[in-house]
Amino acid sequence: MASKEITVNVPQDLDPVYSNMIQIAFRDDEFTFLFLHQIPNINQAKAKSIVTISPKHAKKFLAVLQQSVAEFESKFGTIEPPKEQQAGDSVTMRGYS
């Protein structure tokens, strides 16, 4: 299948978002990603963005993310996961109805 190029217009007032934590929820017709920013050593996080996509797009996103991580690692080296998982690092929402 040939890739189609599209023009992406990014509004000038669109601010970048930094997220160091994510919650993922899903149901039969959608995946919802809640991007959060947690300040270290504080038991609180601020929601920065919510993105909802279809299951088919979630599957495509997974494939593209895996490919991007592989390309990153081939260029910059292996990404080592944290040795110990912090309490706030886990996914806290897994499914919803």
N, C-alpha and C positions, 0 to 999 in steps of 0.2 A: 504494500500500500504506500503510495507516495505521500510525503509530508507536505502539508500546505502551509505556507508562510502567511501570517496575519500581522497586521499593524496593530500595535498596542498603544493606546493613548493613556498616559498616566497624568492625571490632573496635577497641576502645580501645587495645590494645597494638600495633596495626599502625603501624610507624614509616615516615615518608616516606623515599624513596630519591632521592639525587641522582646522576645519571649524566652524564658529559661525553664518553662514548665508547660505541660499540655494535659488537658483532660479530653478524652475521646468518648463520645456516646454514639449509639447507633440504634436504629430500629429497622424494620424491613425495607424501608424506602429511602433511607438517608443515613449519612455519617455526619456528626457534628463535632468540630474541633474547637475547643475553647483554649485559646492561647493566653497564658498567664505570665506575669512577671512577679517572681518571689524574691524579696530582698533577703540576702543571707542572714541567718540567725534570728529571723523574725517569723513567727508562725502565722503569716498572712501573705496572701497573693492578690494582685490586682488584675482583673480581666482586661486584656488589651485588644482582643479581637475574637469574633466568633465566625467560623466559616462552616457552612453546611454544603455537602456535595452528595451526589447520587452514589449508590454502591459501585456502579460501573466506573465512575470517575475515581472513587477511592482505590479501586484495583489498579487503574492506570497510574494514579499518584504513587502507589506503593512501588510499582515497577520503575517509574522515573526516579523516585527517591533512591531505590537500591542502585540503579545505574549511576546516579550522581555521586553517591557515597563511594562506590567502587572507583569512579574516575578521580574523586578527591584523594582517596587513599593511594592510588597509583602515582599521583603527583606529589602529595605531601606526606605520605606514610600512613600507617595503620592508626585508626582512631581507637584508642584503648577505652573500654568502658570503665566507669568508676569501680574501684575495688570493693567498696561497700555501698550498698544502696541506702540513701538517706530516706527518712520517713516521708518527706515531701516529694520524692522523686517518682513515686509509683503513680500509675494511672488510677484515678479514683472513681471515674464513671466508666462503665463498660457497656451498658445497654440501657435503653429506656423504652417506654411504650407510650 
